[in-house]
Amino acid sequence: MTLRPLAVAALTMLGILLPAVSAHAESVALQLKPVAMTAITEKGYQGRTTFTPYIEVEDAKAVERLCARLPRLMDGILVTLEERPVQLANVALDIASRQHMFKLITDGTIGTGVFRAFYLVQGSKSRGEGTEAYFLDGATRECTPIRYLPWTTSVPVASAGDGGGVSAIPAPATAVDPSAPPAREIPPEGAPSPLSEEELARAEAELLADLPEPKPFPGAPPGARREAPNTVVMALVLLGLAGVMMVVGSYVGYRVAKTRRDRRRLERRLAKKDRRTGIERRQRADGPPAAGERRSGDDRRKVDDRRKAEDRRSKRDRRAEADSGAPPEAAAENDPDTEK
């Protein structure tokens, strides 16, 4: 009789613990921090909008591993979605077709045995919105465990007829249709395609013809569209700038050389004038003396004659400076001391 209460208590404890253990062994859904990323609308306009990511992992241990390396994982996912933006016409189908890519990114940044599925819901959702958040080891505000995904459950709601009932939450436009056929298994990378090269080229041409040209959102600033720079125009501009620099450099070099030449010419002229001023000349302008090399007597020049000769030389030097552009022959003709 004393063992029966103990057995009942043991069964009760097992009933409480077993669901918790099985819940931890099953997959865990996580709600991540909303992020802004590039997207393409139904009309082909390209811009940025906000999405709330959801991810399913294998178990509670995977939650701790993923939340510890969440920035690295989100960097890889955002780079992939920037290179190939999300199509807003059908977000669920677009994301479902990339599950293999997301799995490769998760295995490369965190490790294997973590990833199960990845979802995107358009808009910014608060923590636990449409579901119920709870705590697990390693979870953070940006990596919140939730009981279920918001579009995969039904909850009781009040009804006007009988005061209560059960109503299913309508699945958002971004949720995966549960009645859709299972996705075809993606062949491993490097496997040969069953189609020929001609068929692949034709299918690619048809897909590219159907896709609209991405356009920026209305009111976007100029230059938002990404286009490759025109290398020919850039090369022509660089060649033109190089030619202008050569012309400017040649002109500057010519002016510098001309300035130096004029300065040297003026310095030589002034030096010549200084030499002439320092030498005492005893020759008249009316020719050589009548008798001998040296003047004597009445033929010897007086002080007044010397002053006149010095004044004449100074006038001649100033005239030569004014006519610096005259040829050497003209300067020789103007020089009264030059013998003709």
C-alpha angles and dihedrals in degrees: 000000000000093000095059097072090048092052091049091050092048092050090048092053091048090051090054098044101041096063090049092050092047090047091054091048091054126076119288125217120218131196112212132201115282113256136191118235142160118279139172121227127220091266093051099258114147124212144116128287138164126265133181112220123215123189134186120214132190101250146332093285089057088055091061092047094048097045091049091055099031097123092056092048094048091048091056093046094047092049090052093048091047091055091048109023123215118263107233091200089076113002095169094054092044093051093042090057091056100051092110090054092050090049091053090050092050093047090050097048102033109011140254125305095046112083124076107150142343127211137182126206118192114240135033112290124193122232111293094358108165092004141045125271124210138172131264132170111278096018121136137185090266092047107043123174114225131195095234140348111273094241099046105066144057126225133194115261134182117268127200094220106053102006095251145029146142122275126178118233107244111247114246121244090258096055121106113253107244091206092057117109115262115271117261114257111261112236117235119268115273094027113138115256117242089222125081124242092257092052092047092049091048093049091048091050091051092050093049091048092053095048114091119232110264112248130187120252116271110276094024114149118256114271095038090116112085112232132163114253118252104250094192093058091046091051092050091049091050092049091050092050090049091052092049091050091051092052093047092047092050092051092048091049092050092051092048092050092047092049092051092048092051091047093052091047091052092047091052091049093050091047090052090050091051091051092050092048092053095049116082107223118197100187125108125224092238095072139273121329119275096240125032134328095295127056117236137175116357092355093063112105120248130220092265091054091053091051091051091051092051091049090050092051093050091050091049092051092050090050090052091051091052091049095047091139093056117107120256091254091060091048090051091052092052092049108095091198093059113103115235 
